[in-house]
């Protein structure tokens, strides 16, 4: 069962001051600027290692420099910046999110988190508060996996969990990931330069739109993320036999599309029964003639859950249903796992810092919730402790042009994110540079 707490605010949220609202307006304007860097003039799409990615990195680097960060693009194409702490060379608290998008995207998923991080650094630099760690901002180049079908490439490179088999991944034009690196001006042989050393970071904080309706339903601006869903993705195939639509009686048909369609309904039924989230997002019938019984159907399965055992049990139930459908209809079924990310629990201490940050905005009992969507923190957690701040989005809509956030919510998120960083600083013992 979901462990999201749904309750009403315990106090009236603090009034946002004009200066913070002006900063929120700046952040939203910058989101619009980034939204203009799209492969298509009529819709938003910016993919990994594209000209639009390069332009977005350059724009983000300009804003990072204005905030006082020294900047560089790492060997994986992530845009990075650093503000030293109380002395040079200290381990860093990493803040950030991603700049890539899905096709026909909104303008806040990922981008808002990067821009909030930059503005927090600007505030702390202007305050002159010495921190017991450096602050770094990262704008990951590939979280969505839109171009090469493998998500979290940017953050997996930073975490040092890169798999060299990925170099042979291809995009829809047949360009390999290795070739795309070279086209972007990167050298695949130098990729290890993007890997961060264990101990080089004290933690990772990310602000992100919720991509769901739970904050809005509860009347909350902000939430503390407790964990990030475990996800598995599969390429599925149902195979039958193609035949003439008019000449083949029903008792002799081996219609792969009917079998696949029955399984799609089972995915929904079983997901509701098991309290997981199952989605078939892609389905294609072959040979594809309007007067031909489909002999083969290729489709997808995305399955997510708060806890990995619930996810894995649901996969087994869905596959058992698929085999039963196939046997009954004279079909064959196969599944190939193409992506797996186990559930990631956010660090309790960093969660407490985010909780304190939200309380500083006037919400005395911040809402704790698990993330149904995946995030770069899944990869970064292999290197350091992570936590996340969620910001409500209108209707819970994301991965769509209707994605929307309120300026007052962005202002509250900015205050909360800065307060969370300062809370981490307060709980971090002083240390010397390595």
Helices and strands as residue ranges (DSSP letters): H 18-35, H 51-66, E 70-73, E 79-83, E 92-98, H 111-127, E 134-140, H 153-159, G 164-168, H 177-184, G 188-194, E 201-209, H 214-218, E 222-228, E 230-239, E 243-244, G 250-252, H 256-274, E 277-279, E 283-286, E 292-293, E 296-305, H 308-329, E 332-341, E 344-345, H 348-359, E 367-371, H 377-380, E 386-391, G 394-396, H 407-426
